[in-house]
Amino acid sequence: MLLYKFGKLIAANFIRRINKFLIEVDLDGEIVECHLHDPGRLKEILKEGRKLLIIKKDGKRKTRYDAIAAFLNEWIVIHSGYHSLFAEKILRNKLVKELKNYKIERKEYKFANSRIDFLLKNDKKCLLEVKGCTFEKDGIAFFPDAPTDRGRKHVLKLIEAMDDYNVAILFLIMREANLFSPNWQIDKKFSNALKIAYEMGVKIIACRIKFNGRDVYYGGRIPIKI
């Protein structure tokens, strides 16, 4: 199912990563800086010469472009700013059975000292956190690809909320994969927190997101192994 249609995307080639949120690209022979909206390592994705799709942005900014996707056997969305939008489309179209009876009450819901991506309403309200997964190895999608103390804290906050809310975590899998797993090798603390959450009844959901270079589609569920 179609989730989102991008506007005009521009082909470029990756040169180097300057810092966590800034890269250099070759745009028709011109070297330009481009905003990278993804704090992950992306080591196997961002390699010199890799084909990218970028989008021009207006307004007062440090860079004129945002990086949207990279090509590694398939187009992979690497702009985490779109995760909430994709998730919203999944929710509104009732594509996930565990969440189909909920409606969106609020986005970026403030809970304790954290912000949770969605507050959903039904007879009992639900807190939903959304994570994007871009790392794949041997057919398994792993999250995270870099240690994430923030991600661990989000999971622990969801566990705290279980007395008053239903809680769920939605992983958006940007790669072709047959299975989702926490990345124990990269971040044992996050992985252990996710395992505890799963054992306590937090709904852990993994959905495939497909991008053809223009349009974003829902690709169905993939199984999980915590």
C-alpha positions as CSV (number, residue, x, y, z in Angstrom):
1,M,0.0,0.0,0.0
2,L,1.2,3.5,-0.9
3,L,2.2,5.5,2.2
4,Y,3.9,8.6,0.8
5,K,5.0,10.2,-2.5
6,F,8.1,12.4,-2.4
7,G,8.4,15.6,-4.4
8,K,11.3,16.1,-6.8
9,L,14.3,14.1,-5.7
10,I,17.8,14.8,-7.1
11,A,20.5,12.2,-7.8
12,A,23.9,12.7,-6.2
13,N,26.8,10.7,-5.0
14,F,28.1,10.4,-1.5
15,I,31.6,11.8,-0.8
16,R,32.1,11.8,2.9
17,R,30.5,12.3,6.3
18,I,31.6,15.5,8.0
19,N,29.8,14.9,11.3
20,K,26.8,13.2,12.6
21,F,24.3,15.3,10.7
22,L,26.3,16.7,7.8
23,I,27.7,15.0,4.6
24,E,29.3,16.1,1.4
25,V,27.9,15.0,-1.9
26,D,28.8,15.3,-5.6
27,L,25.9,17.0,-7.3
28,D,26.6,17.2,-11.1
29,G,30.3,17.8,-10.4
30,E,29.7,20.4,-7.7
31,I,30.6,19.5,-4.1
32,V,27.8,20.5,-1.8
33,E,27.0,20.0,1.9
34,C,23.8,18.1,2.7
35,H,21.9,17.6,6.0
36,L,21.8,14.0,7.2
37,H,18.8,13.5,9.4
38,D,19.9,10.2,11.0
39,P,22.2,9.8,14.0
40,G,23.0,6.2,13.2
41,R,26.4,5.1,12.0
42,L,25.2,3.9,8.5
43,K,28.7,2.5,7.9
44,E,27.7,-0.1,5.3
45,I,25.4,2.4,3.5
46,L,27.4,5.7,3.4
47,K,30.4,4.7,1.4
48,E,32.2,6.9,-1.2
49,G,30.5,6.9,-4.5
50,R,27.2,5.6,-3.2
51,K,24.2,6.8,-5.1
52,L,21.9,9.1,-3.1
53,L,18.7,10.9,-3.5
54,I,18.5,14.3,-2.0
55,I,15.8,17.0,-1.9
56,K,16.2,20.8,-2.1
57,K,14.9,22.7,0.9
58,D,13.9,26.4,1.1
59,G,14.1,28.8,4.0
60,K,16.9,29.9,6.3
61,R,19.1,26.8,6.7
62,K,22.8,25.9,6.9
63,T,22.4,23.6,3.9
64,R,20.3,23.7,0.8
65,Y,19.6,20.0,0.7
66,D,18.4,17.0,2.8
67,A,19.6,13.4,2.2
68,I,16.6,11.2,1.6
69,A,17.8,7.8,0.4
70,A,20.8,5.7,-0.5
71,F,21.0,2.8,-3.0
72,L,22.5,-0.5,-1.8
73,N,20.8,-3.2,-3.8
74,E,17.6,-1.2,-3.1
75,W,16.7,2.3,-2.2
76,I,16.9,2.8,1.6
77,V,15.3,5.8,3.3
78,I,17.9,7.4,5.5
79,H,15.9,10.5,6.6
80,S,14.5,9.6,10.1
81,G,12.4,12.8,10.0
82,Y,9.8,10.8,7.9
83,H,9.4,7.9,10.3
84,S,6.5,9.6,12.2
85,L,4.8,10.3,8.9
86,F,5.1,6.7,7.6
87,A,3.8,5.4,11.0
88,E,0.9,7.8,10.9
89,K,-0.2,6.5,7.5
90,I,0.1,2.9,8.8
91,L,-2.1,3.8,11.8
92,R,-4.7,5.7,9.8
93,N,-5.0,2.9,7.3
94,K,-5.2,0.3,10.1
95,L,-2.5,-1.9,8.6
96,V,-1.3,-3.3,11.9
97,K,-3.8,-5.6,13.6
98,E,-2.6,-4.9,17.2
99,L,-3.2,-1.1,16.6
100,K,-6.2,-1.1,14.2
101,N,-8.7,-0.2,16.9
102,Y,-6.8,2.9,18.1
103,K,-7.1,6.5,16.8
104,I,-4.3,9.1,17.0
105,E,-5.0,11.5,19.8
106,R,-1.6,13.3,19.9
107,K,1.8,13.2,18.3
108,E,5.0,13.9,20.2
109,Y,3.2,13.2,23.5
110,K,5.0,14.4,26.6
111,F,5.2,11.6,29.1
112,A,7.3,12.1,32.3
113,N,10.5,13.8,31.0
114,S,10.3,12.1,27.6
115,R,8.5,12.6,24.3
116,I,6.7,9.5,22.9
117,D,5.9,9.6,19.2
118,F,2.1,8.9,19.5
119,L,-0.6,8.8,22.1
120,L,-3.4,6.6,20.8
121,K,-6.9,6.5,22.1
122,N,-9.4,3.6,22.7
123,D,-11.0,2.2,25.9
124,K,-7.4,2.3,27.3
125,K,-4.9,4.7,25.8
126,C,-1.7,3.5,24.2
127,L,1.8,5.0,24.0
128,L,3.5,4.1,20.7
129,E,7.2,4.7,20.0
130,V,8.5,4.5,16.4
131,K,12.1,3.5,15.4
132,G,13.6,3.3,12.0
133,C,15.9,0.4,11.2
134,T,18.5,0.7,8.3
135,F,21.0,-2.0,9.3
136,E,20.7,-5.5,7.8
137,K,23.0,-8.5,7.9
138,D,22.3,-12.0,6.5
139,G,18.7,-11.3,6.1
140,I,18.2,-10.0,9.6
141,A,17.3,-6.4,10.4
142,F,19.1,-5.2,13.5
143,F,18.4,-2.1,15.7
144,P,20.3,0.0,16.6
145,D,23.4,0.4,14.4
146,A,25.0,2.6,17.1
147,P,24.6,2.7,20.9
148,T,21.5,4.6,21.8
149,D,21.1,5.7,25.4
150,R,18.0,7.8,24.3
151,G,16.4,4.7,22.8
152,R,17.0,2.7,25.9
153,K,15.4,5.4,28.1
154,H,12.4,5.4,25.8
155,V,11.9,1.7,26.3
156,L,12.3,2.0,30.1
157,K,9.7,4.8,30.1
158,L,7.3,2.7,28.2
159,I,7.7,-0.1,30.8
160,E,7.0,2.5,33.6
161,A,3.8,3.5,31.8
162,M,2.3,0.0,31.7
163,D,0.1,0.5,34.7
164,D,-1.8,3.3,33.1
165,Y,-1.4,2.7,29.3
166,N,-1.1,0.0,26.7
167,V,2.4,0.3,25.2
168,A,4.0,-0.6,21.8
169,I,7.1,-0.1,19.8
170,L,6.9,0.0,16.0
171,F,10.1,-0.7,14.1
172,L,10.1,0.5,10.5
173,I,12.4,-1.8,8.6
174,M,14.0,0.0,5.6
175,R,15.9,-3.0,4.3
176,E,14.9,-6.3,2.7
177,A,14.9,-8.7,5.7
178,N,13.2,-11.9,6.9
179,L,13.6,-11.2,10.6
180,F,14.0,-8.4,13.1
181,S,16.3,-8.6,16.2
182,P,17.8,-6.1,18.7
183,N,21.5,-5.6,18.0
184,W,23.0,-7.3,21.0
185,Q,26.5,-6.9,19.6
186,I,26.3,-3.1,19.2
187,D,24.2,-2.1,22.2
188,K,23.6,-4.7,25.0
189,K,21.9,-2.2,27.3
190,F,19.2,-1.3,24.7
191,S,18.8,-4.9,23.7
192,N,18.3,-6.0,27.2
193,A,15.8,-3.3,27.9
194,L,13.8,-4.3,24.8
195,K,13.9,-8.0,25.9
196,I,12.6,-7.0,29.4
197,A,9.8,-4.9,27.7
198,Y,8.8,-7.8,25.4
199,E,8.7,-10.2,28.3
200,M,6.5,-7.8,30.3
201,G,4.0,-7.5,27.5
202,V,5.1,-4.5,25.5
203,K,3.9,-5.0,21.9
204,I,7.0,-5.2,19.6
205,I,6.0,-4.8,16.0
206,A,8.3,-4.8,12.9
207,C,7.0,-3.6,9.5
208,R,8.8,-3.5,6.1
209,I,9.0,-0.1,4.4
210,K,9.7,-0.2,0.7
211,F,10.9,2.7,-1.4
212,N,11.3,2.6,-5.2
213,G,13.1,6.0,-5.5
214,R,9.9,7.9,-5.7
215,D,7.1,6.4,-3.6
216,V,7.1,4.7,-0.2
217,Y,5.0,1.6,0.3
218,Y,4.0,-0.6,3.2
219,G,5.6,-4.0,2.7
220,G,4.0,-6.0,5.5
221,R,5.0,-7.5,8.8
222,I,8.2,-9.4,9.4
223,P,8.7,-11.7,12.4
224,I,10.8,-10.7,15.4
225,K,13.3,-12.5,17.6
226,I,14.1,-10.7,20.9
